[in-house]
Amino acid sequence: MSERRFFHFAYPTRSHKDRLPYPFQLRDGEAALFLFEALSERGYRFAGPIVNYPPGPDVPQFDVGLLRETDLILLTTRPPLDDSDVGDKKSIPPSYTKLEEELFKGPLRKRFKRCARSEIVLTEETAAISGEIAKRQSMIFRQNRGSTYQAYGSPVTREWRRFKRPDPLTAAFLLYDEHAWPQGPALLAAFGTGGNETLGWCYQLATRFEHLLFTTPFAMAELRLGPLAPRPTSMHFADKWEVTLLGVAPQTCRAARVDRVGTVQALTRRQRRDNSRAASGAQPGTVGTFDSVESRVRWVVAEQFGVNPEELKAEISLTNELAADSLDLLDMVLALEGEFDIAIPETRIDQIRTYGDVLGTVQALTRRRRQDDSRAASGKPAVVWARIVSPRGAKGDVQRVALLTPNTAQTIADDALRAGRGVRLELAVPPNWSDAALAALQDQFAWLGARGVQVSVRRDQHLGSIRERARRPDAA
C-alpha cells in the first residue's frame, strides 16, 4: 500500500512588489497546524508546503504529476477564485498554476460562484443544503476592522439583511472532496474570510467539530466573534466564540463513511472510553498489574474479543479464528490507542491480520513515542511560540509559531534585531521541556541582550497536544 501524504497548499503573505516573498512567509500556517493532528491520526504524513507564488518570470510551478491518488491537499486560506476580477484592496494574488486551476475549476467552483475578499456567492447546489445557508447564498464582507458581514441575502427570495453598524458575525467554510479531479488527490479546505477567522475556525474544528472532518463534502458555520485581547497568549479566546452550524451536506462517499478512522462512531466510542477511564480514575498505560507492553497488549486484545489471554498466539488470525469484523477491529484499535496513548495510522491498521501484527505495531509505535518524548525533553526540534514586543505597541509586534530548527532560531533572532533596540523577545515552549533544555534555549538567545533585545523563556501548557489544550484552562 502506498504511503499517504498531505501537502499544505499555501499562499505567501504580501511582500515588496519588486521581489518574491520568501518560502517561510506563508499565510495561515498556524491555522493548518491545528488540523495536522487529525490528518496524522488518519495515516497521513506531512510532505511539505506547496507554495503558490504570484505569477512572474522564472516562478517555479509544482509538478502535478508528483501527486498520487492517495495524497491529500490541505487548504487553510480563502481561495482567491475571483480576486483578480473583483480587485479588492485586501486581495490574494492567484498563482495561475496548473494545480491551482485544477482545484479552482473542480471542487471549489462547485461550491462557490464567486469567492473574493469582499464578496462570496454560493452555488445553487450549495445553497440547497439548508434553509439557513440559502438565506446567506450571497454575502458581502467588510474590508476594514475585520471581515464581518456587511450584508447577506438570497438572490431567489431577494430578502437581505444589512448591517449598518459593525456586528461580530462572519462565515466559515469546510470542504472535503475525495478526488479533487479524476484519479487525483483528496482536498480538505477550511477557511474564513480573514486570518483571525480562519485561525479560530481551524481551532474549533480540531477541538469541537472534529466529527465534521472527512465526513461531509461541505459545511458552513456562522461565527460570533468575542473580544480579542491586544496580545493573546493562547488560543482560548476562540473558546468564547459562538459557533452555529448553518448546514452540513450529507455524506456522499464510502471513504467518508467507512474508511476514515475519524467517523462519528469512532469518536463516540473514544469519548465513551475516555469517560469510563475518568470515572474509574484509571490512567493511560495502567491496565491491571501488567508492566510490559506485550502483557498489556495481550490483556486489551483478550478483553476486546472475550478470550483467554493465554490463547493468543502470534499467528492467530483476528478475522478467521477470533471472528472479528471491521467494527470489532476498530474498537480494538481505539482501546489500544487509549491504553498506550498512541495513534495507529490507517496504513498500519490495513496491514493487521494476526495478533502478532497487533503486538508488533503497538511495540513500534510506543518505542517511537518514547523516542519523541526523549527528543522533546532534551530540547531538540519542537514547537516554539515567539513574540517580539515592540516599544511602539501592538502594531509593531511580530508573532511566530514553528518548529525550533536552526533556521527558525536564526529567523526569530533576525526579526528581533530588525525591530530595533528596546524590544522584548518572548519564547514559549511545551510543558514537557526539562529545566536543562529551558536553560539551553535561554543561552541560545542570550547574545541578543548585548544588542538591546530583552529575552524571556517560559513553558506554556497550551503548546501541548490539541486535545490537551482544549481541556486546559488559560495559563495564569
Secondary structure, DSSP 4 states (H G I P E B T S, - for coil): -PPEEEEEEE-BPP--TTSPPPTT-BTTHHHHHHHHHHHHHTTEEEEEEEE-PPS-TT-----GGG--TT-EEEE-S---SSHHHH--TT-------HHHHHHIIIIIHHHEEEE-SSEEEE-HHHHTT-HHHHHTSEEEE-SSSS--EEEEE-TTT--EEE-SS--SEEEEEEEEES-SSTT--EEEEEEESSHHHHHHHHHHHHHT-GGGTTT-SEEEEEEE-----SS-SSSGGGGGSEEEEEEEPPP--HIIIII-S-SHHHHHHHHHHHHHHHHHT--TT--TT--SHHHHHHHHHHHHHT--GGG--TT-BTTTTS---HHHHHHHHHHHHHHHT----HHHHTT--BHHHHHHHHHHHHHHHHHHHHHHHTT-S-EEEEEEE-TT-GGG-EEEEEE--HHHHHHHHHHHHHH-TT-EEEEEE-TT--HHHHHHHHHHHGGGGGGT-EEEEEE-GGGS-HHHHHHSPPP-
